[in-house]
Amino acid sequence: MSEMTELAWTSDTPFQALALTGGGYRGLFTARALQVIEEQYGAPIGRCFDLICGTSIGGIVALAVAFEVPMEKVVAVFEEFGERIFPARMPPTTFAGKLLDLTKHLRKPRYDASPLRDAITKLIPVDATLGDALHPLAIPAVNVTEGRQQVFKTRHKAEWVRDWKFSAVDVALATAAAPTFFELAEVGTNVYADGGLFANAPDLIALHEAEHFFSVPREALRLLSIGTTTQTYSIASSAGRRFGVMDWMEGQRLFSVIISCQQQFAEQLVKHRLGKSYVRIDHPATDEQARDLGLDVATEAARRTLIGLADKCVTNVLGTQVPPFLKHKPQLKIVRQS
């Protein structure tokens, strides 16, 4: 299938990628945004893209897109399984309570990964491999067995002969294996942690994939990126500066800082390089809305807020910035196994 590397992309026949950010239960925003776009398009949204990238919950959504699972179903599964994956709990308010909560999870993850696996298998057949995807994928995770980052890929380049054999469900669990939240995931003989540790917003992965592996000129690259209402995170000056372990872990403060900085950095670099060919759909929550949201907050209030934000955010660009993406006919294909 060497002809795939010889395709000539131009501004008239662009390389078009979709990049989906991580963010725990806030991935419901991503799925809902795609549902609204898909309803406008009238067909599976994966058919509009040469490459689909996603990290953590965005990786799970990306896999669903690549397998042409209706986004309406993805939203329904997130709504059904949200509180099973992240059972509601009252956050402790006293120092003693916070210390007890921290020590309870010193030697084990906060959540059981079984409900997450159950949700994924509602979307992707349990026996499906990455090679069964209908559209090209790039899914980041951290290979902690080897101590390096890794991007799981479909075989959209003939030389890539490893990842297509892996279980798609296992890859989904690997990209979403957030430290302290879930156990490490196993794919093949290696174990993995959440891809959000290095690429929570996989926009740069999509850019690199196109430019480096397929020699796509910059003027031929178009990227649609969808976030999870997590654009910024700051710490009040009243919190002081002498943060210890408990302070950093309280309210997922450490993860929120990492995710926020990564996302803003990726967005800034890609925007500089692609200009108007880069469309980012996101809606940072107000301080009041943020009280209802969190990486592991799957309450009814969170559901309503995320659905409402997604509807408003997509409606703002549905008639202007989105239509060019829906007219695209992808050239890049997966090399099928003989």
C-alpha positions as CSV (number, residue, x, y, z in Angstrom):
1,M,0.0,0.0,0.0
2,S,2.9,2.3,-0.7
3,E,0.7,4.6,-2.7
4,M,-0.7,6.0,0.5
5,T,2.6,7.7,1.2
6,E,2.6,9.2,-2.3
7,L,-0.7,11.0,-2.1
8,A,-0.4,14.7,-2.8
9,W,-2.3,16.9,-0.4
10,T,-3.0,20.5,-1.4
11,S,-5.3,23.3,-0.2
12,D,-7.9,21.9,-2.6
13,T,-7.5,18.3,-1.3
14,P,-6.5,18.8,2.3
15,F,-5.4,16.4,5.0
16,Q,-8.1,16.8,7.7
17,A,-7.7,15.6,11.3
18,L,-9.9,15.5,14.4
19,A,-8.3,15.9,17.8
20,L,-10.2,15.2,21.0
21,T,-9.0,16.3,24.4
22,G,-9.0,14.4,27.7
23,G,-10.9,15.4,30.8
24,G,-12.6,12.6,32.6
25,Y,-16.4,12.8,32.8
26,R,-16.2,16.2,31.1
27,G,-15.7,14.2,27.9
28,L,-19.5,14.2,27.8
29,F,-19.0,17.8,26.4
30,T,-16.9,16.3,23.6
31,A,-19.4,13.5,22.8
32,R,-22.3,15.9,22.8
33,A,-20.5,18.4,20.6
34,L,-19.8,15.7,18.0
35,Q,-23.4,14.5,18.3
36,V,-24.7,17.9,17.3
37,I,-22.3,18.1,14.4
38,E,-23.1,14.5,13.3
39,E,-26.8,15.3,13.2
40,Q,-26.0,18.3,11.0
41,Y,-23.9,16.1,8.7
42,G,-26.4,13.2,8.5
43,A,-23.8,10.5,8.5
44,P,-21.0,9.1,10.8
45,I,-18.6,12.0,11.5
46,G,-15.6,9.8,11.1
47,R,-16.1,9.8,7.4
48,C,-15.0,13.4,7.3
49,F,-11.4,12.9,8.6
50,D,-8.2,11.4,7.3
51,L,-7.0,11.0,10.9
52,I,-8.8,10.8,14.3
53,C,-6.7,11.5,17.5
54,G,-7.9,11.3,21.1
55,T,-6.5,11.2,24.6
56,S,-8.0,9.6,27.7
57,I,-11.8,10.1,27.5
58,G,-11.1,11.8,24.2
59,G,-9.4,8.5,23.1
60,I,-12.5,6.5,24.0
61,V,-14.6,8.9,22.0
62,A,-12.1,8.8,19.1
63,L,-12.3,5.1,19.0
64,A,-16.1,5.3,18.8
65,V,-15.8,7.8,16.0
66,A,-13.4,5.5,14.1
67,F,-15.7,2.5,14.5
68,E,-18.7,4.7,13.4
69,V,-20.6,4.4,16.6
70,P,-23.4,7.0,16.5
71,M,-22.5,9.9,18.8
72,E,-26.0,9.8,20.2
73,K,-25.2,6.3,21.6
74,V,-21.8,7.6,23.0
75,V,-23.6,10.3,24.9
76,A,-26.3,7.9,26.2
77,V,-23.6,5.5,27.4
78,F,-21.7,8.3,29.2
79,E,-24.9,9.4,30.8
80,E,-25.8,5.8,31.8
81,F,-22.4,4.8,33.2
82,G,-21.1,8.1,34.5
83,E,-22.1,7.6,38.1
84,R,-21.0,3.9,38.0
85,I,-17.5,4.9,36.9
86,F,-17.3,7.8,39.3
87,P,-19.6,7.1,42.3
88,A,-20.8,10.2,44.0
89,R,-19.1,11.0,47.3
90,M,-19.0,13.9,49.7
91,P,-15.6,15.5,49.6
92,P,-14.2,15.9,53.2
93,T,-14.0,19.4,54.6
94,T,-11.8,19.0,57.7
95,F,-8.1,18.4,57.8
96,A,-8.7,15.0,59.5
97,G,-11.2,14.0,56.9
98,K,-8.9,15.0,54.0
99,L,-6.1,13.0,55.6
100,L,-8.3,10.0,56.0
101,D,-9.5,10.2,52.4
102,L,-5.9,10.4,51.2
103,T,-4.6,7.5,53.3
104,K,-7.5,5.3,52.1
105,H,-6.1,5.4,48.6
106,L,-2.3,5.4,49.4
107,R,-2.1,1.8,48.1
108,K,-4.9,1.5,45.7
109,P,-6.6,3.6,42.9
110,R,-9.7,5.6,43.8
111,Y,-12.0,3.9,41.4
112,D,-12.6,0.4,40.1
113,A,-11.9,0.2,36.3
114,S,-14.6,-2.5,35.7
115,P,-17.5,0.0,35.1
116,L,-15.3,1.9,32.7
117,R,-14.5,-1.3,30.8
118,D,-18.3,-2.1,30.7
119,A,-19.0,1.3,29.3
120,I,-16.4,0.9,26.6
121,T,-17.6,-2.5,25.6
122,K,-21.1,-1.0,25.1
123,L,-19.5,1.0,22.3
124,I,-16.8,-1.2,20.9
125,P,-17.0,-5.0,20.5
126,V,-14.9,-6.8,23.1
127,D,-13.1,-8.8,20.5
128,A,-12.4,-5.9,18.1
129,T,-8.8,-5.0,17.4
130,L,-7.4,-1.6,16.5
131,G,-7.1,-3.0,12.9
132,D,-10.9,-3.3,12.8
133,A,-11.4,0.4,13.0
134,L,-13.0,2.0,9.9
135,H,-10.9,5.1,10.0
136,P,-7.2,5.9,10.9
137,L,-6.5,6.5,14.6
138,A,-3.7,7.8,16.8
139,I,-4.2,7.3,20.5
140,P,-1.5,8.4,23.1
141,A,-0.7,6.5,26.3
142,V,2.3,6.2,28.6
143,N,4.1,2.9,28.4
144,V,5.3,2.6,32.0
145,T,6.9,-0.8,31.3
146,E,9.4,0.8,29.0
147,G,9.2,4.3,30.6
148,R,8.3,6.2,27.4
149,Q,5.3,7.8,25.7
150,Q,3.6,5.7,23.0
151,V,1.0,6.5,20.3
152,F,-1.2,3.5,19.4
153,K,-2.0,3.7,15.6
154,T,-4.0,1.9,13.1
155,R,-2.1,0.6,10.1
156,H,-2.6,3.8,8.0
157,K,1.0,3.4,6.9
158,A,2.1,0.0,5.4
159,E,5.2,-0.3,7.5
160,W,3.3,-0.2,10.8
161,V,2.6,-3.8,11.7
162,R,2.4,-3.9,15.5
163,D,-0.6,-1.9,17.0
164,W,-3.4,-3.2,14.7
165,K,-3.3,-6.5,16.5
166,F,-4.0,-5.0,19.9
167,S,-7.5,-5.1,21.5
168,A,-9.3,-1.8,20.9
169,V,-10.9,-2.0,24.3
170,D,-7.5,-2.5,25.9
171,V,-6.1,0.6,24.0
172,A,-9.1,2.6,25.3
173,L,-8.4,1.6,28.9
174,A,-4.7,2.4,28.4
175,T,-5.2,6.0,27.2
176,A,-7.7,6.5,30.1
177,A,-5.7,4.9,33.0
178,A,-5.3,8.1,35.0
179,P,-2.9,7.8,37.9
180,T,-4.6,7.5,41.3
181,F,-8.0,7.3,39.6
182,F,-7.7,3.9,37.9
183,E,-5.3,0.9,37.8
184,L,-2.7,0.7,35.1
185,A,-4.0,-0.9,31.9
186,E,-2.4,-3.9,30.2
187,V,-2.0,-4.0,26.4
188,G,0.0,-7.0,25.2
189,T,2.8,-7.6,27.6
190,N,3.2,-4.0,28.7
191,V,1.3,-1.8,31.2
192,Y,0.2,1.8,30.5
193,A,-0.9,5.0,32.1
194,D,-3.1,7.8,30.8
195,G,-1.9,9.6,27.7
196,G,-2.9,12.8,29.3
197,L,0.4,12.8,31.2
198,F,2.1,14.0,28.0
199,A,-0.6,14.8,25.4
200,N,-3.9,15.6,27.0
201,A,-4.7,17.7,24.0
202,P,-3.4,15.5,21.1
203,D,-3.5,18.4,18.5
204,L,0.3,18.3,18.1
205,I,0.2,14.6,17.6
206,A,-2.2,15.1,14.7
207,L,0.0,17.8,13.3
208,H,3.2,15.7,13.5
209,E,1.5,12.6,12.1
210,A,0.5,14.5,9.0
211,E,3.7,16.5,8.4
212,H,6.3,13.9,9.4
213,F,4.8,10.6,8.2
214,F,2.8,11.8,5.2
215,S,4.6,15.0,4.1
216,V,1.5,17.0,4.2
217,P,2.3,20.7,3.5
218,R,1.1,23.1,6.1
219,E,-1.2,24.9,3.8
220,A,-3.0,21.6,3.2
221,L,-3.6,20.8,6.8
222,R,-6.9,21.4,8.6
223,L,-7.6,20.4,12.2
224,L,-10.8,20.4,14.2
225,S,-10.1,20.2,17.9
226,I,-12.7,19.6,20.6
227,G,-12.1,20.3,24.3
228,T,-13.7,19.4,27.6
229,T,-14.4,22.8,29.3
230,T,-10.9,22.7,30.8
231,Q,-9.0,25.5,29.1
232,T,-7.7,27.3,32.2
233,Y,-7.0,26.5,35.8
234,S,-5.5,28.9,38.4
235,I,-4.9,28.8,42.1
236,A,-6.1,31.6,44.4
237,S,-3.5,33.6,46.2
238,S,-5.3,32.9,49.5
239,A,-4.2,29.2,49.2
240,G,-0.6,30.3,49.9
241,R,2.6,28.8,48.4
242,R,3.6,26.0,50.8
243,F,1.7,23.1,49.0
244,G,2.3,19.6,50.3
245,V,1.1,16.3,48.8
246,M,-2.4,16.8,50.3
247,D,-2.7,20.3,48.9
248,W,-1.7,19.2,45.4
249,M,-4.0,16.2,45.4
250,E,-7.0,18.0,46.8
251,G,-9.7,18.5,44.2
252,Q,-7.4,17.1,41.5
253,R,-5.5,20.3,41.7
254,L,-2.2,18.8,40.3
255,F,-4.0,17.1,37.4
256,S,-6.0,20.2,36.6
257,V,-2.8,22.3,36.4
258,I,-1.1,19.7,34.1
259,I,-4.1,19.4,31.8
260,S,-4.7,23.1,31.6
261,C,-1.1,24.0,30.8
262,Q,-0.7,21.2,28.2
263,Q,-3.9,22.2,26.5
264,Q,-3.1,25.9,26.3
265,F,0.4,25.1,25.0
266,A,-0.8,22.7,22.3
267,E,-3.5,25.2,21.2
268,Q,-1.1,28.1,21.1
269,L,1.4,26.2,19.0
270,V,-1.1,24.7,16.5
271,K,-2.9,28.1,16.2
272,H,0.4,29.7,15.3
273,R,1.2,27.1,12.7
274,L,-2.2,26.6,11.1
275,G,-4.0,29.9,11.6
276,K,-7.6,29.8,10.3
277,S,-7.2,26.1,9.3
278,Y,-7.3,25.3,13.0
279,V,-10.8,25.3,14.7
280,R,-11.0,24.7,18.4
281,I,-14.4,24.0,20.0
282,D,-14.4,24.5,23.7
283,H,-16.2,26.5,26.4
284,P,-14.3,27.3,29.6
285,A,-16.8,27.0,32.4
286,T,-17.5,30.0,34.6
287,D,-16.5,29.9,38.2
288,E,-20.1,29.1,39.2
289,Q,-20.4,26.3,36.5
290,A,-17.0,24.9,37.5
291,R,-18.4,24.1,41.0
292,D,-20.6,21.4,39.3
293,L,-17.8,20.0,37.2
294,G,-14.7,17.9,37.8
295,L,-12.7,15.1,36.3
296,D,-14.6,12.5,38.4
297,V,-17.9,14.4,39.0
298,A,-20.7,12.6,37.2
299,T,-23.7,14.2,38.9
300,E,-27.0,15.2,37.2
301,A,-25.9,18.8,37.6
302,A,-22.6,18.1,35.8
303,R,-24.5,16.3,33.0
304,R,-26.9,19.2,32.5
305,T,-24.1,21.7,32.5
306,L,-21.9,19.8,30.1
307,I,-24.8,19.2,27.6
308,G,-25.8,22.8,27.8
309,L,-22.3,24.1,27.2
310,A,-21.8,21.8,24.3
311,D,-25.0,22.7,22.6
312,K,-24.3,26.5,22.9
313,C,-20.7,26.2,21.9
314,V,-21.4,24.1,18.8
315,T,-24.4,26.2,17.7
316,N,-22.1,29.2,17.6
317,V,-19.9,27.7,14.9
318,L,-22.2,25.1,13.2
319,G,-23.1,27.4,10.3
320,T,-19.7,29.1,9.9
321,Q,-16.5,27.2,10.9
322,V,-17.8,23.6,10.8
323,P,-19.3,23.2,7.3
324,P,-15.9,23.1,5.5
325,F,-14.9,20.0,7.6
326,L,-18.2,18.2,6.6
327,K,-17.5,18.6,2.9
328,H,-14.2,16.7,3.1
329,K,-13.5,13.4,1.4
330,P,-10.6,11.7,3.1
331,Q,-7.8,10.2,1.1
332,L,-5.9,8.4,3.9
333,K,-7.0,4.8,4.4
334,I,-6.2,1.9,6.7
335,V,-4.1,-0.8,5.2
336,R,-6.2,-3.9,5.6
337,Q,-4.7,-7.2,6.5
338,S,-4.6,-10.0,3.9
